[in-house]
Amino acid sequence: MIKKIEGILAATFSTYDENGSLDLSLVPKIVDKLVEDGVQGIYIGGTNGEGLSLTLEERMAIAEAYIKAIDKRILLFVHVGHSSIKSAQILAAHAQKIGADAISAVAAFYFKPSSAENLANCMAEIASAAPETPFYYYHMPAVTGVTISVLEFLKFAETKIPSLVGVKYTAHTLHEFQSCLNYKNGKYDILYGYDELLLPALSIGAKGAIGSTYSFAAPMYLKVIKLFKEGKLAEAAAIHYQCVQMIGILGKLSPIPTQKQILKLLGLDLGGCRLPLISLTDEQANEVKEYLESVDFFSNLKNAQLSNQ
């Protein structure tokens, strides 16, 4: 089993060529950048990776590309969630076979689990296909529509999932997040998933987090964590607000295409998106650039990179 995560994992984006097919040649560039940025690991195939818009074969090919590129330098978490439990089991078994450090799964989002026990049974079926690999339940009610109490889930899951290590908790309900952190004296690794609430999460006990904007702004968040640990709360809040301002543009436009555009502005073009997502128009892309310049994002990021060296 892996130790509890302290630091951040970047939830990365899928990479496509001009025809919309996977372009796995970009994966090493992503990995090298994130290793240099200082993240603890990478989370693939989730919301930001458009995992649910990809075929099983594509998801497995992406996982293989990341395993090779990472070469054990940092951790690799593979999201294996699917509305078909059998399909999720195929992805889980594959992730274990290639040596992923952990697997994770969202709840089924068409026919949804009806109770905490039902949810635990579903996750147990998925985890059973990779019994030697640490398992994290991925809680994201805003997307799945599954609002079942995570605390209640843990009570059932701990007896049903031997490989259960923790939860990727992506919700604004910080009171429940704190309760999960403290469940049985901190038995599980509860990783926070909303980047714009990282500092509040740290203040109530979070040690690790997984997020999409960590893919391009990790130095800023790592600076927040460092300042928080040093007790420099006002300074941590100031840097955190810079992150919040940057995130503001994601709510104005489609979040995933917007983040891909930010990466493009930083020199890493990952291609477009899969339908039903659509890439930004030229006008929208220019709006992103102008907004980021107006909140000094590029200079803030550079300053954080320099201070973390």
C-alpha positions as CSV (number, residue, x, y, z in Angstrom):
1,M,0.0,0.0,0.0
2,I,1.1,3.6,-0.7
3,K,1.6,6.1,2.1
4,K,-0.9,8.9,2.6
5,I,-0.4,11.6,0.0
6,E,1.2,14.9,1.1
7,G,1.2,17.4,-1.6
8,I,-0.7,17.6,-4.9
9,L,-1.5,15.3,-7.8
10,A,-2.2,16.8,-11.2
11,A,-5.3,15.6,-13.0
12,T,-4.1,15.7,-16.6
13,F,-5.9,16.2,-19.9
14,S,-6.2,14.0,-22.9
15,T,-4.0,14.6,-25.9
16,Y,-5.4,14.6,-29.5
17,D,-4.0,15.2,-33.0
18,E,-5.8,17.3,-35.5
19,N,-8.1,14.4,-36.5
20,G,-9.3,13.8,-33.0
21,S,-7.3,10.7,-32.4
22,L,-5.1,10.2,-29.4
23,D,-1.6,11.7,-29.7
24,L,0.4,9.8,-27.0
25,S,3.7,11.4,-28.1
26,L,2.7,14.4,-26.0
27,V,2.6,12.4,-22.7
28,P,6.3,12.5,-22.0
29,K,6.2,16.3,-22.3
30,I,3.4,16.5,-19.8
31,V,5.1,14.2,-17.4
32,D,8.5,15.9,-17.5
33,K,6.8,19.3,-16.9
34,L,5.0,18.0,-13.9
35,V,8.0,16.2,-12.4
36,E,9.9,19.5,-12.7
37,D,7.0,21.4,-11.1
38,G,7.2,19.2,-8.1
39,V,3.9,17.3,-8.0
40,Q,3.6,14.1,-6.1
41,G,1.8,12.3,-8.9
42,I,-0.5,12.3,-11.8
43,Y,-4.2,11.3,-12.0
44,I,-5.3,10.2,-15.5
45,G,-8.6,9.3,-17.1
46,G,-10.9,11.3,-14.8
47,T,-13.1,14.3,-15.6
48,N,-10.4,16.5,-17.0
49,G,-8.9,13.6,-18.9
50,E,-12.2,13.0,-20.6
51,G,-12.0,9.4,-19.5
52,L,-15.7,8.8,-19.9
53,S,-15.6,10.0,-23.5
54,L,-12.9,7.5,-24.5
55,T,-13.0,3.8,-25.5
56,L,-11.5,1.2,-23.2
57,E,-8.7,0.6,-25.6
58,E,-7.8,4.4,-25.6
59,R,-7.9,4.6,-21.8
60,M,-5.6,1.6,-21.5
61,A,-3.2,3.0,-24.1
62,I,-3.1,6.3,-22.2
63,A,-2.3,4.5,-19.0
64,E,0.5,2.5,-20.6
65,A,2.0,5.7,-22.1
66,Y,2.0,7.4,-18.6
67,I,3.6,4.4,-16.9
68,K,6.4,4.4,-19.4
69,A,6.9,8.2,-19.3
70,I,6.8,8.4,-15.5
71,D,9.3,5.6,-15.0
72,K,8.6,5.5,-11.3
73,R,9.6,9.1,-10.7
74,I,6.2,10.1,-9.3
75,L,2.9,8.3,-8.6
76,L,0.3,7.3,-11.2
77,F,-3.3,7.1,-10.3
78,V,-5.6,5.6,-13.0
79,H,-9.3,6.4,-13.0
80,V,-11.1,3.3,-14.0
81,G,-14.7,4.4,-13.4
82,H,-17.4,3.5,-15.9
83,S,-21.2,3.1,-15.9
84,S,-20.5,-0.5,-16.8
85,I,-18.9,-2.3,-13.8
86,K,-17.6,-5.0,-16.0
87,S,-15.8,-2.4,-18.1
88,A,-14.4,-0.8,-15.0
89,Q,-13.1,-4.1,-13.9
90,I,-11.3,-4.5,-17.2
91,L,-9.6,-1.1,-16.7
92,A,-8.8,-1.9,-13.1
93,A,-7.2,-5.2,-13.9
94,H,-5.2,-3.6,-16.7
95,A,-4.0,-0.8,-14.4
96,Q,-2.8,-3.3,-11.9
97,K,-1.0,-5.4,-14.6
98,I,1.0,-2.4,-15.8
99,G,2.0,-1.3,-12.3
100,A,-0.2,1.7,-11.5
101,D,0.2,3.0,-8.0
102,A,-3.5,3.3,-7.3
103,I,-6.9,3.1,-9.1
104,S,-9.9,5.3,-8.6
105,A,-13.6,5.1,-9.7
106,V,-16.6,7.4,-9.8
107,A,-20.0,6.0,-9.1
108,A,-22.1,4.9,-12.0
109,F,-24.0,8.0,-13.3
110,Y,-26.8,6.7,-15.5
111,F,-28.3,4.0,-13.3
112,K,-27.1,5.4,-10.0
113,P,-26.4,3.6,-6.7
114,S,-29.4,3.8,-4.4
115,S,-27.7,3.8,-1.0
116,A,-24.3,3.9,0.7
117,E,-24.3,0.1,0.9
118,N,-25.2,-0.2,-2.7
119,L,-22.4,2.2,-3.7
120,A,-19.9,0.3,-1.6
121,N,-21.0,-3.0,-3.3
122,C,-20.4,-1.4,-6.7
123,M,-17.0,-0.1,-5.7
124,A,-16.1,-3.5,-4.2
125,E,-16.8,-5.2,-7.5
126,I,-14.5,-2.8,-9.3
127,A,-11.7,-3.0,-6.8
128,S,-11.9,-6.8,-6.7
129,A,-10.4,-6.9,-10.2
130,A,-7.2,-5.3,-8.9
131,P,-6.9,-6.6,-5.4
132,E,-3.3,-5.7,-5.0
133,T,-3.7,-2.1,-6.0
134,P,-4.8,0.7,-3.6
135,F,-8.3,1.9,-4.3
136,Y,-9.8,5.4,-4.0
137,Y,-13.5,6.1,-4.4
138,Y,-14.0,9.3,-6.5
139,H,-16.7,11.4,-5.1
140,M,-17.9,14.1,-7.5
141,P,-21.7,14.7,-7.1
142,A,-21.7,17.8,-9.3
143,V,-21.0,15.5,-12.3
144,T,-22.3,12.1,-11.3
145,G,-25.4,13.3,-9.5
146,V,-24.6,10.8,-6.7
147,T,-25.0,12.6,-3.4
148,I,-24.7,9.7,-1.1
149,S,-22.8,10.5,2.2
150,V,-19.2,9.6,1.8
151,L,-19.0,9.0,5.6
152,E,-21.7,6.4,5.3
153,F,-20.0,4.9,2.3
154,L,-16.8,4.5,4.3
155,K,-18.6,2.6,7.0
156,F,-19.8,0.0,4.5
157,A,-16.8,0.0,2.2
158,E,-14.2,-0.7,4.9
159,T,-15.6,-4.2,5.4
160,K,-16.1,-4.8,1.7
161,I,-13.0,-3.4,0.0
162,P,-9.7,-4.8,1.4
163,S,-7.7,-2.5,-0.9
164,L,-9.6,0.7,0.1
165,V,-7.1,3.4,0.8
166,G,-9.1,6.6,0.6
167,V,-11.3,9.0,-1.4
168,K,-10.9,11.7,-4.0
169,Y,-13.3,14.1,-2.5
170,T,-14.5,16.7,-5.1
171,A,-17.3,18.6,-3.5
172,H,-17.8,21.9,-1.7
173,T,-19.1,20.2,1.5
174,L,-16.0,20.8,3.6
175,H,-17.8,19.8,6.8
176,E,-18.3,16.3,5.4
177,F,-14.8,16.3,4.1
178,Q,-13.5,17.1,7.6
179,S,-15.6,14.3,9.0
180,C,-14.1,11.8,6.5
181,L,-10.6,13.0,7.4
182,N,-11.2,12.2,11.0
183,Y,-13.1,9.0,10.5
184,K,-11.6,6.4,12.8
185,N,-8.7,8.7,13.8
186,G,-7.7,9.4,10.2
187,K,-7.8,5.9,8.9
188,Y,-8.2,6.9,5.2
189,D,-6.4,9.1,2.8
190,I,-9.0,11.7,1.9
191,L,-7.7,13.8,-1.0
192,Y,-9.4,17.1,-1.8
193,G,-10.5,17.9,-5.3
194,Y,-11.6,21.5,-5.7
195,D,-8.5,23.6,-6.4
196,E,-10.2,26.9,-5.5
197,L,-10.8,25.6,-1.9
198,L,-7.3,24.2,-1.3
199,L,-6.4,26.6,1.5
200,P,-9.7,26.1,3.4
201,A,-9.2,22.4,3.0
202,L,-5.7,22.6,4.4
203,S,-7.0,24.6,7.4
204,I,-9.3,21.7,8.4
205,G,-6.7,19.0,8.0
206,A,-6.2,18.2,4.3
207,K,-2.7,16.9,3.5
208,G,-3.1,15.9,-0.1
209,A,-5.1,17.1,-3.1
210,I,-5.9,16.2,-6.7
211,G,-6.8,18.9,-9.2
212,S,-6.9,20.0,-12.9
213,T,-5.2,23.4,-12.6
214,Y,-2.3,21.7,-10.9
215,S,-1.4,20.6,-14.4
216,F,-0.3,24.2,-15.3
217,A,-0.2,26.1,-12.0
218,A,1.3,23.6,-9.6
219,P,4.1,26.0,-8.4
220,M,1.5,28.5,-7.1
221,Y,-0.4,25.9,-5.1
222,L,2.8,24.4,-3.8
223,K,3.7,27.8,-2.6
224,V,0.4,28.1,-0.8
225,I,1.0,24.8,0.9
226,K,4.6,25.8,1.9
227,L,3.4,29.1,3.4
228,F,0.5,27.4,5.2
229,K,2.9,24.9,6.8
230,E,5.2,27.8,7.9
231,G,2.2,29.5,9.6
232,K,2.3,32.4,7.2
233,L,-1.4,32.4,6.7
234,A,-1.9,35.9,5.3
235,E,0.8,35.3,2.6
236,A,-0.7,31.9,1.8
237,A,-4.1,33.5,1.4
238,A,-2.7,36.1,-0.9
239,I,-1.2,33.4,-3.2
240,H,-4.4,31.3,-2.9
241,Y,-6.4,34.4,-4.1
242,Q,-4.2,34.6,-7.2
243,C,-5.2,31.0,-7.9
244,V,-8.9,31.8,-7.3
245,Q,-8.7,34.7,-9.7
246,M,-7.1,32.5,-12.4
247,I,-9.9,29.9,-11.9
248,G,-12.4,32.7,-12.4
249,I,-12.1,32.3,-16.2
250,L,-13.0,28.6,-16.0
251,G,-16.6,29.5,-14.9
252,K,-17.1,32.0,-17.7
253,L,-16.3,29.5,-20.4
254,S,-16.2,25.7,-20.7
255,P,-13.7,24.6,-18.0
256,I,-11.8,21.8,-19.8
257,P,-11.4,23.5,-23.2
258,T,-10.4,26.7,-21.3
259,Q,-7.7,24.9,-19.3
260,K,-6.4,23.3,-22.5
261,Q,-6.2,26.8,-23.9
262,I,-4.2,27.9,-20.9
263,L,-1.8,25.1,-21.4
264,K,-1.5,26.1,-25.1
265,L,-0.7,29.7,-24.0
266,L,2.1,28.2,-21.8
267,G,3.5,26.3,-24.7
268,L,1.9,22.9,-24.5
269,D,-0.8,22.3,-27.2
270,L,-2.7,19.1,-26.3
271,G,-5.2,19.4,-29.1
272,G,-9.0,19.8,-29.0
273,C,-11.7,17.9,-27.1
274,R,-14.1,15.1,-27.7
275,L,-17.8,15.8,-28.2
276,P,-19.9,16.9,-26.5
277,L,-17.1,19.2,-25.4
278,I,-16.0,21.7,-28.0
279,S,-12.8,23.7,-28.3
280,L,-12.9,27.5,-27.8
281,T,-13.4,29.9,-30.7
282,D,-10.6,32.3,-31.5
283,E,-12.6,35.0,-29.8
284,Q,-12.9,33.0,-26.7
285,A,-9.2,32.0,-26.7
286,N,-8.3,35.7,-26.9
287,E,-10.7,36.4,-24.0
288,V,-8.8,33.8,-21.9
289,K,-5.5,35.4,-22.7
290,E,-6.7,38.9,-21.9
291,Y,-8.3,37.8,-18.6
292,L,-5.2,36.0,-17.4
293,E,-3.1,39.0,-18.2
294,S,-5.6,41.2,-16.3
295,V,-5.1,39.2,-13.1
296,D,-1.3,38.9,-13.7
297,F,-1.5,35.1,-13.9
298,F,1.6,34.6,-16.0
299,S,3.8,36.8,-13.8
300,N,2.4,35.2,-10.7
301,L,3.2,31.7,-12.0
302,K,6.7,32.7,-12.9
303,N,7.3,34.3,-9.5
304,A,6.1,31.1,-7.8
305,Q,8.3,29.0,-10.0
306,L,11.3,31.1,-9.1
307,S,10.5,31.1,-5.4
308,N,10.1,27.3,-5.3
309,Q,13.6,26.6,-6.8
